[in-house]
Amino acid sequence: MQRPGTIGAASACLIVSLTCGLSGCTAGDSKPDQAATQSAPVSPQTSAGSPTTVVAPTKVLTFVEENSSLAQMQAEMPYLNSLARQYAYANNYTAITHPSLPNYLAIAGGSTFGVDDDADPSSNAAKVGDTPSVFDQALANGDSAKTYAESMPDNCALTSSDRYAVKHNPWAYFPAGRANCERFDVPSGTPASGALATDIADGTLPNVGLVIPNLCNDAHDCSLSTADNWLRGWLPDVLASPDFTSGRLVVVITADEDDRESGNKVLTVVLHAGIPAGRVVTANLTHYSLSRLYSQISDVTPLGDAVTSADMAGAFGLT
């Protein structure tokens, strides 16, 4: 399928700062997923400025932690906070509601679909109906999509077991995408072996990707320190991967919701090879903005409320 391969109007090109204007850009015919294009060096810059040079990403991989506020994550997750300072983060990013499930649905489908509990797909999938997810959108448009769920016993498991919580696996709630879910919603494995480790090493991470830690490593049942150490076990390999070093991949780390005491404001860190160090984004972003980013990566119309959400790609200088 031939179509634009980057976010926005410029296709498969370097995007230069607003002070210089768009220049030197040649439109590409498809997503450069196999290209080895390297992003040019950038200088540290504050959120008031624009990136010097950025290779527009063609892949997004999101890690979702649980039930922790911006302040808690900054204070109790030193590794993640160090990445936030090294790359970029949003300090005014809010989840949509409580409890967990409707926030995951907002990311995956641009809507909570009226869901206000954490019940299994057997109770809530009918509310989602025929709406596609961002994963299904990507696949329908010729891109790749995959969810990696830690401790999930089988592909697209529709009930919780042990430390796998189906309420944190949004693809399982989209009946229209059930066949896709059964194929591409997979157990993550460990940093030593399994689906996620293989895709990281091989440079074959999906265009639209989601990583779901289990109930301990997402800080739902265990500490933020445990979650931070879990991220430390995965992210160095991701940041050294061909997808990331080429500029193809942007990594997002966020939380589904806060502790119900901080206005639902959560820390959202964005990692990309071309983002200036120390970038702090103050825009009013939400999970709908993340849903919009997924659709922009796939060059399709955002779903539901993501259509009118704040532009996360623009806010982080990825357009």
C-alpha positions in Angstrom: 0.0 0.0 0.0 1.5 3.3 -1.0 0.7 6.2 1.3 2.4 8.8 3.5 4.7 7.3 6.0 5.0 10.0 8.7 2.8 12.1 10.9 1.4 15.1 9.2 1.8 16.4 5.7 5.5 15.7 5.3 6.2 12.1 4.3 9.3 10.1 5.3 11.4 13.2 5.7 13.3 15.2 8.2 11.3 17.9 9.9 13.2 21.1 10.7 12.5 23.8 13.2 9.9 26.5 12.7 12.6 29.1 12.6 14.0 27.5 9.4 10.7 26.3 7.8 10.2 23.0 6.1 13.0 22.4 3.7 15.0 19.7 2.1 12.1 17.2 2.3 11.3 14.7 -0.3 7.9 12.9 -0.1 8.2 9.2 0.3 5.9 6.5 -0.9 5.6 4.2 2.2 6.6 3.9 5.8 10.4 3.6 6.0 10.2 0.8 8.6 13.2 -1.0 7.1 15.3 2.1 6.6 18.4 2.8 8.6 17.9 6.5 8.6 19.6 8.2 11.5 18.4 11.3 13.3 20.7 14.2 13.2 22.2 15.4 16.5 20.2 17.8 18.5 21.0 20.4 21.1 19.3 20.5 24.5 16.3 22.8 24.3 13.5 23.9 26.6 9.8 23.4 25.8 9.6 27.0 24.6 11.6 26.1 21.5 11.3 23.6 18.6 13.4 20.5 17.9 16.4 21.2 15.7 16.0 18.1 13.6 13.6 15.2 14.1 13.0 12.1 12.1 9.2 11.7 12.1 8.4 8.4 13.8 6.5 5.6 12.1 6.0 3.5 15.3 4.7 4.1 18.8 5.2 1.7 21.7 3.4 2.6 24.9 4.0 1.3 28.4 1.2 1.8 30.9 1.7 1.9 34.7 -1.1 2.1 37.3 -2.8 4.4 39.7 -0.1 6.9 40.4 0.0 10.7 40.1 2.6 12.9 38.4 4.2 13.8 41.7 4.3 10.2 42.9 5.9 8.9 39.8 8.5 11.7 39.8 9.4 11.1 43.4 9.3 7.3 43.5 10.5 6.2 40.0 14.0 7.6 39.7 14.9 5.7 36.6 11.8 6.8 34.7 12.3 10.4 36.0 15.9 10.3 34.7 14.6 9.4 31.3 12.0 12.2 31.5 14.9 14.7 32.1 17.0 13.1 29.4 14.3 13.1 26.8 10.9 14.8 27.3 7.8 14.6 29.5 4.4 16.3 29.9 3.6 17.9 33.2 -0.1 18.6 32.4 -1.3 15.2 31.1 -4.5 13.9 32.7 -6.3 10.6 32.5 -9.9 10.6 31.5 -11.8 9.1 34.5 -11.8 6.3 37.1 -11.4 3.3 37.3 -8.8 1.7 35.0 -10.7 0.1 32.2 -12.4 3.2 30.7 -9.0 4.9 30.5 -7.5 2.0 28.5 -10.6 2.1 26.2 -10.0 5.8 25.7 -6.4 5.1 24.6 -7.4 2.3 22.3 -10.7 3.6 21.0 -11.0 7.3 21.6 -14.0 6.8 24.0 -14.9 5.3 27.3 -18.0 3.9 25.6 -20.0 4.6 28.7 -18.0 2.0 30.6 -17.6 2.9 34.3 -16.3 -0.3 35.8 -13.6 -2.9 35.4 -15.7 -5.8 34.3 -14.6 -8.4 31.8 -15.3 -8.3 28.1 -18.3 -10.6 28.7 -19.9 -7.6 30.4 -18.5 -4.6 28.5 -17.6 -5.6 25.0 -21.2 -5.1 23.9 -20.9 -1.4 24.9 -17.9 -1.0 22.6 -19.9 -2.6 19.7 -18.5 -2.4 16.2 -16.0 0.3 16.8 -12.5 -0.6 15.7 -9.5 0.0 18.0 -6.4 1.9 17.0 -4.8 -1.6 16.6 -7.5 -2.7 14.1 -7.2 0.7 12.3 -3.5 0.1 11.8 -3.9 -3.4 10.5 -6.7 -2.4 8.1 -4.4 0.3 6.7 -1.5 -2.1 6.0 0.5 -1.3 9.2 1.4 -3.7 12.0 -0.1 -3.7 15.5 0.6 -5.7 18.6 -0.1 -5.8 22.3 2.3 -7.4 24.7 0.7 -8.5 27.9 2.8 -9.7 30.8 1.6 -12.9 32.5 -1.2 -13.4 30.0 -1.6 -17.2 29.6 -2.7 -17.2 26.0 -3.3 -14.8 23.1 -6.1 -12.3 23.8 -7.1 -13.9 27.1 -10.6 -12.6 27.9 -10.5 -13.3 31.7 -8.0 -12.4 34.3 -5.7 -15.0 35.8 -2.8 -14.8 38.3 -1.3 -11.4 37.8 -2.8 -10.8 34.4 -5.7 -8.4 34.5 -7.9 -8.3 31.4 -9.2 -4.8 32.4 -5.7 -3.5 31.4 -5.8 -5.2 28.0 -8.1 -3.0 25.9 -8.0 -4.9 22.6 -9.9 -7.8 24.3 -12.9 -5.5 24.6 -13.3 -4.7 20.8 -15.6 -7.5 19.3 -15.0 -6.2 15.8 -11.2 -6.8 16.2 -11.4 -10.2 18.0 -9.7 -12.1 15.2 -6.9 -9.6 15.2 -6.7 -9.7 18.9 -6.4 -13.5 18.9 -3.5 -13.2 16.5 -1.6 -10.1 17.7 -2.4 -9.7 21.4 0.3 -11.8 22.8 2.1 -12.7 26.0 5.1 -10.4 26.4 7.6 -12.8 27.7 10.6 -11.5 29.6 13.6 -9.3 28.7 15.5 -12.5 28.1 13.1 -14.2 25.8 9.6 -14.0 24.2 7.7 -11.9 21.7 8.6 -8.5 23.0 12.3 -9.2 23.4 12.5 -10.7 19.9 10.8 -7.8 18.3 13.0 -5.3 20.1 16.2 -7.1 19.0 15.1 -7.7 15.4 13.8 -4.1 14.8 10.4 -5.5 14.1 8.3 -3.6 16.8 4.8 -2.8 15.4 3.7 0.6 14.1 1.0 0.6 16.9 2.2 -1.2 20.0 1.2 -1.4 23.7 3.0 -3.1 26.6 1.0 -4.1 29.6 2.9 -5.0 32.7 1.3 -7.5 35.2 -0.4 -6.4 38.4 2.9 -6.2 40.3 5.1 -4.6 37.7 2.5 -1.9 36.9 2.5 -0.8 40.5 -1.1 -1.8 41.0 -0.3 -4.4 43.6 3.4 -3.6 44.2 5.4 -0.5 44.7 6.4 2.2 42.3 10.0 1.2 42.9 9.1 -2.3 41.6 7.5 -0.8 38.5 10.6 1.4 38.0 12.9 -1.5 38.2 10.8 -3.4 35.7 11.0 -0.6 33.3 14.8 -0.5 33.9 14.8 -4.2 32.8 13.2 -3.4 29.4 13.9 0.2 28.3 17.7 0.0 27.8 17.2 -2.7 25.2 14.4 -0.7 23.6 16.5 2.5 23.4 19.4 0.5 21.9 17.1 -1.2 19.3 17.3 -0.5 15.6 13.7 0.9 15.7 14.7 3.5 18.2 18.2 4.5 17.1 16.9 4.9 13.5 14.3 7.4 14.7 11.4 5.1 13.6 10.2 4.5 17.1 8.7 6.9 19.7 8.2 5.4 23.2 5.5 6.6 25.6 5.4 5.8 29.3 2.3 6.9 31.1 -0.2 5.8 33.8 -3.8 4.8 33.4 -5.0 7.0 36.2 -3.8 8.7 39.4 -4.4 7.8 43.0 -7.7 9.8 42.9 -6.1 12.6 44.9 -4.3 14.6 42.3 -6.8 15.7 39.7 -6.0 12.6 37.6 -2.7 14.1 36.5 -0.1 11.5 35.6 3.5 11.6 34.4 3.8 10.9 30.7 7.3 10.5 29.4 8.1 10.6 25.6 11.3 9.1 24.3 12.5 9.7 20.7 16.0 9.8 19.2 15.5 13.4 18.0 13.8 15.0 20.9 15.9 17.7 22.5 17.0 16.9 26.1 15.0 18.4 28.8 11.9 19.2 26.8 8.9 19.9 29.1 5.5 20.0 27.5 2.9 22.0 29.2 0.0 21.5 26.8 -3.3 20.0 28.1 -2.9 16.5 26.9 -5.0 13.4 27.8 -5.3 9.8 26.9 -7.3 10.9 23.9 -4.2 12.7 22.7 -2.3 9.4 22.9 -5.1 7.7 20.9 -4.8 10.5 18.3 -1.1 9.9 18.2 -1.6 6.2 17.4 -4.0 7.1 14.5 -1.6 9.8 13.2 1.2 7.2 13.1 -1.1 5.0 10.9 -2.2 8.0 8.8 -5.9 7.4 9.6 -8.7 9.5 11.1 -8.5 9.5 14.9 -11.3 7.7 16.7 -14.1 9.2 18.8 -13.0 12.1 21.0 -9.4 11.7 19.9 -10.4 13.7 16.8 -10.7 17.0 18.8 -8.1 16.2 21.4 -4.9 18.1 21.9 -2.2 17.1 19.4 0.4 15.1 21.3 2.7 14.7 18.2 2.8 18.5 17.7 3.3 19.2 21.4 6.4 17.0 21.5 7.7 18.3 18.2 7.2 15.1 16.3 5.3 16.6 13.4 
